[in-house]
């Protein structure tokens, strides 16, 4: 693996952690931020197929949980 590839991976990881730390605490107050979170991660990853699969796997269940909590 080249040095540039390692740096790029590290930067992506740091950006993803930054997005998580800024957006995740507000999911309960505003479930729409779950969609924003998915879009921000997709922008960082720049791979639509992987981003969509990750959103369906992690974002959709979280969105459903938040919406179910709001209905109670």
PyMOL Python script that loads the backbone (N, CA, C, O; Angstrom):
from pymol import cmd

cmd.read_pdbstr("""\
ATOM      1  N   UNK A   1       0.847  -1.172   0.000  1.00  0.00           N
ATOM      2  CA  UNK A   1       0.000   0.000   0.000  1.00  0.00           C
ATOM      3  C   UNK A   1       0.896   1.239   0.000  1.00  0.00           C
ATOM      4  O   UNK A   1       1.860   1.318   0.761  1.00  0.00           O
ATOM      5  N   UNK A   2       0.573   2.189  -0.847  1.00  0.00           N
ATOM      6  CA  UNK A   2       1.399   3.385  -0.936  1.00  0.00           C
ATOM      7  C   UNK A   2       1.118   4.318   0.232  1.00  0.00           C
ATOM      8  O   UNK A   2       0.087   4.226   0.898  1.00  0.00           O
ATOM      9  N   UNK A   3       2.062   5.215   0.457  1.00  0.00           N
ATOM     10  CA  UNK A   3       1.910   6.187   1.544  1.00  0.00           C
ATOM     11  C   UNK A   3       0.695   7.075   1.299  1.00  0.00           C
ATOM     12  O   UNK A   3      -0.054   7.374   2.229  1.00  0.00           O
ATOM     13  N   UNK A   4       0.499   7.494   0.062  1.00  0.00           N
ATOM     14  CA  UNK A   4      -0.628   8.370  -0.267  1.00  0.00           C
ATOM     15  C   UNK A   4      -1.963   7.691   0.022  1.00  0.00           C
ATOM     16  O   UNK A   4      -2.896   8.327   0.511  1.00  0.00           O
ATOM     17  N   UNK A   5      -2.049   6.403  -0.280  1.00  0.00           N
ATOM     18  CA  UNK A   5      -3.290   5.670  -0.028  1.00  0.00           C
ATOM     19  C   UNK A   5      -3.565   5.596   1.478  1.00  0.00           C
ATOM     20  O   UNK A   5      -4.710   5.739   1.906  1.00  0.00           O
ATOM     21  N   UNK A   6      -2.519   5.373   2.278  1.00  0.00           N
ATOM     22  CA  UNK A   6      -2.679   5.331   3.734  1.00  0.00           C
ATOM     23  C   UNK A   6      -3.142   6.680   4.265  1.00  0.00           C
ATOM     24  O   UNK A   6      -4.015   6.751   5.130  1.00  0.00           O
ATOM     25  N   UNK A   7      -2.547   7.752   3.739  1.00  0.00           N
ATOM     26  CA  UNK A   7      -2.924   9.098   4.182  1.00  0.00           C
ATOM     27  C   UNK A   7      -4.376   9.369   3.833  1.00  0.00           C
ATOM     28  O   UNK A   7      -5.127   9.898   4.652  1.00  0.00           O
ATOM     29  N   UNK A   8      -4.774   9.007   2.620  1.00  0.00           N
ATOM     30  CA  UNK A   8      -6.146   9.226   2.189  1.00  0.00           C
ATOM     31  C   UNK A   8      -7.119   8.465   3.078  1.00  0.00           C
ATOM     32  O   UNK A   8      -8.164   8.997   3.452  1.00  0.00           O
ATOM     33  N   UNK A   9      -6.779   7.213   3.420  1.00  0.00           N
ATOM     34  CA  UNK A   9      -7.643   6.399   4.271  1.00  0.00           C
ATOM     35  C   UNK A   9      -7.751   7.021   5.661  1.00  0.00           C
ATOM     36  O   UNK A   9      -8.832   7.046   6.249  1.00  0.00           O
ATOM     37  N   UNK A  10      -6.641   7.518   6.182  1.00  0.00           N
ATOM     38  CA  UNK A  10      -6.631   8.146   7.496  1.00  0.00           C
ATOM     39  C   UNK A  10      -7.487   9.399   7.498  1.00  0.00           C
ATOM     40  O   UNK A  10      -8.247   9.633   8.438  1.00  0.00           O
ATOM     41  N   UNK A  11      -7.370  10.208   6.451  1.00  0.00           N
ATOM     42  CA  UNK A  11      -8.154  11.436   6.360  1.00  0.00           C
ATOM     43  C   UNK A  11      -9.640  11.091   6.273  1.00  0.00           C
ATOM     44  O   UNK A  11     -10.459  11.740   6.924  1.00  0.00           O
ATOM     45  N   UNK A  12      -9.995  10.092   5.489  1.00  0.00           N
ATOM     46  CA  UNK A  12     -11.400   9.682   5.395  1.00  0.00           C
ATOM     47  C   UNK A  12     -11.919   9.239   6.758  1.00  0.00           C
ATOM     48  O   UNK A  12     -13.025   9.607   7.156  1.00  0.00           O
ATOM     49  N   UNK A  13     -11.122   8.453   7.470  1.00  0.00           N
ATOM     50  CA  UNK A  13     -11.533   7.991   8.792  1.00  0.00           C
ATOM     51  C   UNK A  13     -11.730   9.144   9.754  1.00  0.00           C
ATOM     52  O   UNK A  13     -12.688   9.160  10.528  1.00  0.00           O
ATOM     53  N   UNK A  14     -10.827  10.108   9.708  1.00  0.00           N
ATOM     54  CA  UNK A  14     -10.943  11.278  10.586  1.00  0.00           C
ATOM     55  C   UNK A  14     -12.175  12.098  10.226  1.00  0.00           C
ATOM     56  O   UNK A  14     -12.892  12.560  11.113  1.00  0.00           O
ATOM     57  N   UNK A  15     -12.427  12.284   8.927  1.00  0.00           N
ATOM     58  CA  UNK A  15     -13.618  13.022   8.511  1.00  0.00           C
ATOM     59  C   UNK A  15     -14.889  12.301   8.941  1.00  0.00           C
ATOM     60  O   UNK A  15     -15.836  12.934   9.408  1.00  0.00           O
ATOM     61  N   UNK A  16     -14.914  10.976   8.784  1.00  0.00           N
ATOM     62  CA  UNK A  16     -16.096  10.211   9.201  1.00  0.00           C
ATOM     63  C   UNK A  16     -16.323  10.310  10.709  1.00  0.00           C
ATOM     64  O   UNK A  16     -17.462  10.437  11.157  1.00  0.00           O
ATOM     65  N   UNK A  17     -15.252  10.253  11.488  1.00  0.00           N
ATOM     66  CA  UNK A  17     -15.393  10.404  12.944  1.00  0.00           C
ATOM     67  C   UNK A  17     -15.879  11.804  13.312  1.00  0.00           C
ATOM     68  O   UNK A  17     -16.673  11.965  14.239  1.00  0.00           O
ATOM     69  N   UNK A  18     -15.403  12.813  12.587  1.00  0.00           N
ATOM     70  CA  UNK A  18     -15.841  14.186  12.832  1.00  0.00           C
ATOM     71  C   UNK A  18     -17.328  14.331  12.522  1.00  0.00           C
ATOM     72  O   UNK A  18     -18.069  14.930  13.301  1.00  0.00           O
ATOM     73  N   UNK A  19     -17.762  13.792  11.399  1.00  0.00           N
ATOM     74  CA  UNK A  19     -19.189  13.831  11.041  1.00  0.00           C
ATOM     75  C   UNK A  19     -20.006  13.149  12.132  1.00  0.00           C
ATOM     76  O   UNK A  19     -21.018  13.688  12.578  1.00  0.00           O
ATOM     77  N   UNK A  20     -19.570  11.963  12.564  1.00  0.00           N
ATOM     78  CA  UNK A  20     -20.289  11.230  13.607  1.00  0.00           C
ATOM     79  C   UNK A  20     -20.386  12.040  14.895  1.00  0.00           C
ATOM     80  O   UNK A  20     -21.452  12.106  15.509  1.00  0.00           O
ATOM     81  N   UNK A  21     -19.291  12.651  15.304  1.00  0.00           N
ATOM     82  CA  UNK A  21     -19.295  13.384  16.575  1.00  0.00           C
ATOM     83  C   UNK A  21     -20.150  14.642  16.505  1.00  0.00           C
ATOM     84  O   UNK A  21     -20.690  15.077  17.523  1.00  0.00           O
ATOM     85  N   UNK A  22     -20.281  15.230  15.324  1.00  0.00           N
ATOM     86  CA  UNK A  22     -21.074  16.452  15.192  1.00  0.00           C
ATOM     87  C   UNK A  22     -22.559  16.189  14.976  1.00  0.00           C
ATOM     88  O   UNK A  22     -23.396  16.974  15.423  1.00  0.00           O
ATOM     89  N   UNK A  23     -22.894  15.102  14.303  1.00  0.00           N
ATOM     90  CA  UNK A  23     -24.287  14.880  13.888  1.00  0.00           C
ATOM     91  C   UNK A  23     -25.023  13.873  14.770  1.00  0.00           C
ATOM     92  O   UNK A  23     -26.190  14.085  15.099  1.00  0.00           O
ATOM     93  N   UNK A  24     -24.365  12.787  15.155  1.00  0.00           N
ATOM     94  CA  UNK A  24     -25.041  11.711  15.894  1.00  0.00           C
ATOM     95  C   UNK A  24     -25.713  12.164  17.195  1.00  0.00           C
ATOM     96  O   UNK A  24     -26.791  11.657  17.505  1.00  0.00           O
ATOM     97  N   UNK A  25     -25.142  13.080  17.966  1.00  0.00           N
ATOM     98  CA  UNK A  25     -25.809  13.465  19.214  1.00  0.00           C
ATOM     99  C   UNK A  25     -27.199  14.089  19.022  1.00  0.00           C
ATOM    100  O   UNK A  25     -27.976  14.167  19.973  1.00  0.00           O
ATOM    101  N   UNK A  26     -27.511  14.529  17.812  1.00  0.00           N
ATOM    102  CA  UNK A  26     -28.781  15.209  17.570  1.00  0.00           C
ATOM    103  C   UNK A  26     -29.809  14.347  16.847  1.00  0.00           C
ATOM    104  O   UNK A  26     -30.868  14.843  16.463  1.00  0.00           O
ATOM    105  N   UNK A  27     -29.515  13.077  16.658  1.00  0.00           N
ATOM    106  CA  UNK A  27     -30.441  12.187  15.961  1.00  0.00           C
ATOM    107  C   UNK A  27     -31.811  12.144  16.629  1.00  0.00           C
ATOM    108  O   UNK A  27     -32.833  12.188  15.943  1.00  0.00           O
ATOM    109  N   UNK A  28     -31.846  12.058  17.944  1.00  0.00           N
ATOM    110  CA  UNK A  28     -33.144  11.937  18.634  1.00  0.00           C
ATOM    111  C   UNK A  28     -33.979  13.195  18.479  1.00  0.00           C
ATOM    112  O   UNK A  28     -35.203  13.124  18.360  1.00  0.00           O
ATOM    113  N   UNK A  29     -33.317  14.354  18.480  1.00  0.00           N
ATOM    114  CA  UNK A  29     -34.048  15.617  18.351  1.00  0.00           C
ATOM    115  C   UNK A  29     -34.539  15.838  16.924  1.00  0.00           C
ATOM    116  O   UNK A  29     -35.622  16.383  16.707  1.00  0.00           O
ATOM    117  N   UNK A  30     -33.744  15.415  15.968  1.00  0.00           N
ATOM    118  CA  UNK A  30     -34.066  15.668  14.560  1.00  0.00           C
ATOM    119  C   UNK A  30     -33.672  14.459  13.707  1.00  0.00           C
ATOM    120  O   UNK A  30     -32.551  14.400  13.200  1.00  0.00           O
ATOM    121  N   UNK A  31     -34.574  13.507  13.547  1.00  0.00           N
ATOM    122  CA  UNK A  31     -34.258  12.301  12.783  1.00  0.00           C
ATOM    123  C   UNK A  31     -33.828  12.574  11.342  1.00  0.00           C
ATOM    124  O   UNK A  31     -33.162  11.734  10.739  1.00  0.00           O
ATOM    125  N   UNK A  32     -34.188  13.717  10.780  1.00  0.00           N
ATOM    126  CA  UNK A  32     -33.771  14.049   9.412  1.00  0.00           C
ATOM    127  C   UNK A  32     -32.247  14.130   9.314  1.00  0.00           C
ATOM    128  O   UNK A  32     -31.685  13.975   8.229  1.00  0.00           O
ATOM    129  N   UNK A  33     -31.585  14.369  10.433  1.00  0.00           N
ATOM    130  CA  UNK A  33     -30.124  14.426  10.429  1.00  0.00           C
ATOM    131  C   UNK A  33     -29.496  13.073  10.107  1.00  0.00           C
ATOM    132  O   UNK A  33     -28.329  13.014   9.720  1.00  0.00           O
ATOM    133  N   UNK A  34     -30.245  11.998  10.260  1.00  0.00           N
ATOM    134  CA  UNK A  34     -29.742  10.676   9.897  1.00  0.00           C
ATOM    135  C   UNK A  34     -29.515  10.631   8.389  1.00  0.00           C
ATOM    136  O   UNK A  34     -28.532  10.051   7.926  1.00  0.00           O
ATOM    137  N   UNK A  35     -30.407  11.234   7.629  1.00  0.00           N
ATOM    138  CA  UNK A  35     -30.252  11.296   6.175  1.00  0.00           C
ATOM    139  C   UNK A  35     -29.066  12.203   5.823  1.00  0.00           C
ATOM    140  O   UNK A  35     -28.263  11.873   4.950  1.00  0.00           O
ATOM    141  N   UNK A  36     -28.964  13.342   6.505  1.00  0.00           N
ATOM    142  CA  UNK A  36     -27.836  14.256   6.292  1.00  0.00           C
ATOM    143  C   UNK A  36     -26.526  13.530   6.594  1.00  0.00           C
ATOM    144  O   UNK A  36     -25.556  13.656   5.847  1.00  0.00           O
ATOM    145  N   UNK A  37     -26.501  12.777   7.682  1.00  0.00           N
ATOM    146  CA  UNK A  37     -25.321  12.003   8.062  1.00  0.00           C
ATOM    147  C   UNK A  37     -24.928  11.040   6.928  1.00  0.00           C
ATOM    148  O   UNK A  37     -23.753  10.942   6.574  1.00  0.00           O
ATOM    149  N   UNK A  38     -25.894  10.349   6.376  1.00  0.00           N
ATOM    150  CA  UNK A  38     -25.625   9.435   5.272  1.00  0.00           C
ATOM    151  C   UNK A  38     -25.067  10.152   4.053  1.00  0.00           C
ATOM    152  O   UNK A  38     -24.156   9.651   3.394  1.00  0.00           O
ATOM    153  N   UNK A  39     -25.614  11.323   3.754  1.00  0.00           N
ATOM    154  CA  UNK A  39     -25.117  12.096   2.610  1.00  0.00           C
ATOM    155  C   UNK A  39     -23.698  12.601   2.840  1.00  0.00           C
ATOM    156  O   UNK A  39     -22.869  12.569   1.931  1.00  0.00           O
ATOM    157  N   UNK A  40     -23.420  13.066   4.049  1.00  0.00           N
ATOM    158  CA  UNK A  40     -22.072  13.545   4.357  1.00  0.00           C
ATOM    159  C   UNK A  40     -21.047  12.410   4.255  1.00  0.00           C
ATOM    160  O   UNK A  40     -19.961  12.588   3.705  1.00  0.00           O
ATOM    161  N   UNK A  41     -21.409  11.248   4.792  1.00  0.00           N
ATOM    162  CA  UNK A  41     -20.506  10.094   4.686  1.00  0.00           C
ATOM    163  C   UNK A  41     -20.321   9.686   3.219  1.00  0.00           C
ATOM    164  O   UNK A  41     -19.223   9.296   2.820  1.00  0.00           O
ATOM    165  N   UNK A  42     -21.380   9.772   2.421  1.00  0.00           N
ATOM    166  CA  UNK A  42     -21.277   9.437   0.995  1.00  0.00           C
ATOM    167  C   UNK A  42     -20.331  10.400   0.280  1.00  0.00           C
ATOM    168  O   UNK A  42     -19.580   9.993  -0.607  1.00  0.00           O
ATOM    169  N   UNK A  43     -20.366  11.663   0.662  1.00  0.00           N
ATOM    170  CA  UNK A  43     -19.458  12.636   0.056  1.00  0.00           C
ATOM    171  C   UNK A  43     -18.009  12.308   0.385  1.00  0.00           C
ATOM    172  O   UNK A  43     -17.122  12.463  -0.454  1.00  0.00           O
ATOM    173  N   UNK A  44     -17.779  11.858   1.605  1.00  0.00           N
ATOM    174  CA  UNK A  44     -16.415  11.500   2.010  1.00  0.00           C
ATOM    175  C   UNK A  44     -15.961  10.238   1.287  1.00  0.00           C
ATOM    176  O   UNK A  44     -14.843  10.182   0.776  1.00  0.00           O
ATOM    177  N   UNK A  45     -16.820   9.231   1.242  1.00  0.00           N
ATOM    178  CA  UNK A  45     -16.458   7.942   0.655  1.00  0.00           C
ATOM    179  C   UNK A  45     -16.336   8.000  -0.865  1.00  0.00           C
ATOM    180  O   UNK A  45     -15.476   7.334  -1.442  1.00  0.00           O
ATOM    181  N   UNK A  46     -17.183   8.786  -1.513  1.00  0.00           N
ATOM    182  CA  UNK A  46     -17.207   8.926  -2.969  1.00  0.00           C
ATOM    183  C   UNK A  46     -17.390   7.591  -3.690  1.00  0.00           C
ATOM    184  O   UNK A  46     -16.796   7.352  -4.741  1.00  0.00           O
ATOM    185  N   UNK A  47     -18.213   6.738  -3.114  1.00  0.00           N
ATOM    186  CA  UNK A  47     -18.572   5.461  -3.746  1.00  0.00           C
ATOM    187  C   UNK A  47     -20.058   5.234  -3.494  1.00  0.00           C
ATOM    188  O   UNK A  47     -20.435   4.706  -2.448  1.00  0.00           O
ATOM    189  N   UNK A  48     -20.911   5.632  -4.453  1.00  0.00           N
ATOM    190  CA  UNK A  48     -22.358   5.578  -4.237  1.00  0.00           C
ATOM    191  C   UNK A  48     -22.890   4.205  -3.837  1.00  0.00           C
ATOM    192  O   UNK A  48     -23.759   4.112  -2.971  1.00  0.00           O
ATOM    193  N   UNK A  49     -22.383   3.140  -4.452  1.00  0.00           N
ATOM    194  CA  UNK A  49     -22.888   1.797  -4.136  1.00  0.00           C
ATOM    195  C   UNK A  49     -22.612   1.427  -2.685  1.00  0.00           C
ATOM    196  O   UNK A  49     -23.503   0.952  -1.980  1.00  0.00           O
ATOM    197  N   UNK A  50     -21.390   1.642  -2.243  1.00  0.00           N
ATOM    198  CA  UNK A  50     -21.020   1.316  -0.861  1.00  0.00           C
ATOM    199  C   UNK A  50     -21.784   2.216   0.100  1.00  0.00           C
ATOM    200  O   UNK A  50     -22.272   1.752   1.131  1.00  0.00           O
ATOM    201  N   UNK A  51     -21.890   3.491  -0.227  1.00  0.00           N
ATOM    202  CA  UNK A  51     -22.581   4.434   0.644  1.00  0.00           C
ATOM    203  C   UNK A  51     -24.057   4.064   0.809  1.00  0.00           C
ATOM    204  O   UNK A  51     -24.602   4.134   1.911  1.00  0.00           O
ATOM    205  N   UNK A  52     -24.689   3.673  -0.282  1.00  0.00           N
ATOM    206  CA  UNK A  52     -26.098   3.283  -0.212  1.00  0.00           C
ATOM    207  C   UNK A  52     -26.275   2.032   0.644  1.00  0.00           C
ATOM    208  O   UNK A  52     -27.184   1.960   1.471  1.00  0.00           O
ATOM    209  N   UNK A  53     -25.394   1.040   0.440  1.00  0.00           N
ATOM    210  CA  UNK A  53     -25.482  -0.177   1.255  1.00  0.00           C
ATOM    211  C   UNK A  53     -25.282   0.128   2.732  1.00  0.00           C
ATOM    212  O   UNK A  53     -25.996  -0.409   3.579  1.00  0.00           O
ATOM    213  N   UNK A  54     -24.316   0.988   3.048  1.00  0.00           N
ATOM    214  CA  UNK A  54     -24.070   1.350   4.448  1.00  0.00           C
ATOM    215  C   UNK A  54     -25.249   2.107   5.038  1.00  0.00           C
ATOM    216  O   UNK A  54     -25.602   1.901   6.199  1.00  0.00           O
ATOM    217  N   UNK A  55     -25.869   2.992   4.236  1.00  0.00           N
ATOM    218  CA  UNK A  55     -27.020   3.731   4.745  1.00  0.00           C
ATOM    219  C   UNK A  55     -28.192   2.795   5.024  1.00  0.00           C
ATOM    220  O   UNK A  55     -28.869   2.924   6.044  1.00  0.00           O
ATOM    221  N   UNK A  56     -28.426   1.858   4.118  1.00  0.00           N
ATOM    222  CA  UNK A  56     -29.518   0.896   4.328  1.00  0.00           C
ATOM    223  C   UNK A  56     -29.226   0.033   5.554  1.00  0.00           C
ATOM    224  O   UNK A  56     -30.138  -0.299   6.312  1.00  0.00           O
ATOM    225  N   UNK A  57     -27.979  -0.325   5.746  1.00  0.00           N
ATOM    226  CA  UNK A  57     -27.622  -1.198   6.868  1.00  0.00           C
ATOM    227  C   UNK A  57     -27.650  -0.469   8.215  1.00  0.00           C
ATOM    228  O   UNK A  57     -28.119  -1.023   9.209  1.00  0.00           O
ATOM    229  N   UNK A  58     -27.152   0.767   8.251  1.00  0.00           N
ATOM    230  CA  UNK A  58     -27.024   1.481   9.525  1.00  0.00           C
ATOM    231  C   UNK A  58     -28.015   2.641   9.674  1.00  0.00           C
ATOM    232  O   UNK A  58     -28.586   2.832  10.748  1.00  0.00           O
ATOM    233  N   UNK A  59     -28.217   3.402   8.620  1.00  0.00           N
ATOM    234  CA  UNK A  59     -29.038   4.604   8.711  1.00  0.00           C
ATOM    235  C   UNK A  59     -30.525   4.331   8.785  1.00  0.00           C
ATOM    236  O   UNK A  59     -31.228   4.919   9.607  1.00  0.00           O
ATOM    237  N   UNK A  60     -31.009   3.444   7.934  1.00  0.00           N
ATOM    238  CA  UNK A  60     -32.452   3.163   7.904  1.00  0.00           C
ATOM    239  C   UNK A  60     -32.944   2.593   9.235  1.00  0.00           C
ATOM    240  O   UNK A  60     -33.958   3.067   9.745  1.00  0.00           O
ATOM    241  N   UNK A  61     -32.269   1.592   9.824  1.00  0.00           N
ATOM    242  CA  UNK A  61     -32.744   1.105  11.123  1.00  0.00           C
ATOM    243  C   UNK A  61     -32.729   2.193  12.203  1.00  0.00           C
ATOM    244  O   UNK A  61     -33.638   2.263  13.031  1.00  0.00           O
ATOM    245  N   UNK A  62     -31.698   3.037  12.190  1.00  0.00           N
ATOM    246  CA  UNK A  62     -31.630   4.125  13.175  1.00  0.00           C
ATOM    247  C   UNK A  62     -32.770   5.111  12.953  1.00  0.00           C
ATOM    248  O   UNK A  62     -33.386   5.580  13.910  1.00  0.00           O
ATOM    249  N   UNK A  63     -33.048   5.422  11.711  1.00  0.00           N
ATOM    250  CA  UNK A  63     -34.145   6.331  11.378  1.00  0.00           C
ATOM    251  C   UNK A  63     -35.476   5.744  11.844  1.00  0.00           C
ATOM    252  O   UNK A  63     -36.303   6.460  12.408  1.00  0.00           O
ATOM    253  N   UNK A  64     -35.688   4.458  11.614  1.00  0.00           N
ATOM    254  CA  UNK A  64     -36.923   3.813  12.049  1.00  0.00           C
ATOM    255  C   UNK A  64     -37.054   3.819  13.572  1.00  0.00           C
ATOM    256  O   UNK A  64     -38.141   4.048  14.104  1.00  0.00           O
ATOM    257  N   UNK A  65     -35.923   3.562  14.286  1.00  0.00           N
ATOM    258  CA  UNK A  65     -35.959   3.602  15.756  1.00  0.00           C
ATOM    259  C   UNK A  65     -36.336   4.994  16.249  1.00  0.00           C
ATOM    260  O   UNK A  65     -37.165   5.136  17.148  1.00  0.00           O
ATOM    261  N   UNK A  66     -35.731   6.014  15.663  1.00  0.00           N
ATOM    262  CA  UNK A  66     -36.018   7.384  16.095  1.00  0.00           C
ATOM    263  C   UNK A  66     -37.475   7.754  15.824  1.00  0.00           C
ATOM    264  O   UNK A  66     -38.132   8.376  16.659  1.00  0.00           O
ATOM    265  N   UNK A  67     -37.971   7.368  14.656  1.00  0.00           N
ATOM    266  CA  UNK A  67     -39.359   7.687  14.335  1.00  0.00           C
ATOM    267  C   UNK A  67     -40.332   6.911  15.234  1.00  0.00           C
ATOM    268  O   UNK A  67     -41.378   7.438  15.612  1.00  0.00           O
ATOM    269  N   UNK A  68     -39.995   5.678  15.572  1.00  0.00           N
ATOM    270  CA  UNK A  68     -40.846   4.888  16.470  1.00  0.00           C
ATOM    271  C   UNK A  68     -40.876   5.520  17.854  1.00  0.00           C
ATOM    272  O   UNK A  68     -41.924   5.552  18.498  1.00  0.00           O
ATOM    273  N   UNK A  69     -39.719   6.030  18.323  1.00  0.00           N
ATOM    274  CA  UNK A  69     -39.660   6.699  19.633  1.00  0.00           C
ATOM    275  C   UNK A  69     -40.516   7.945  19.648  1.00  0.00           C
ATOM    276  O   UNK A  69     -41.174   8.240  20.646  1.00  0.00           O
ATOM    277  N   UNK A  70     -40.512   8.673  18.556  1.00  0.00           N
ATOM    278  CA  UNK A  70     -41.286   9.928  18.483  1.00  0.00           C
ATOM    279  C   UNK A  70     -42.783   9.659  18.509  1.00  0.00           C
ATOM    280  O   UNK A  70     -43.553  10.492  18.988  1.00  0.00           O
ATOM    281  N   UNK A  71     -43.204   8.512  18.002  1.00  0.00           N
ATOM    282  CA  UNK A  71     -44.635   8.194  17.962  1.00  0.00           C
ATOM    283  C   UNK A  71     -45.176   7.862  19.340  1.00  0.00           C
ATOM    284  O   UNK A  71     -46.373   8.011  19.584  1.00  0.00           O
ATOM    285  N   UNK A  72     -44.303   7.407  20.258  1.00  0.00           N
ATOM    286  CA  UNK A  72     -44.760   6.986  21.587  1.00  0.00           C
ATOM    287  C   UNK A  72     -45.102   8.162  22.466  1.00  0.00           C
ATOM    288  O   UNK A  72     -45.503   7.977  23.615  1.00  0.00           O
TER     289      UNK A  72
END
""", "prot")
cmd.dss("prot")
cmd.show_as("cartoon", "prot")
cmd.util.cbc("prot")
cmd.orient("prot")
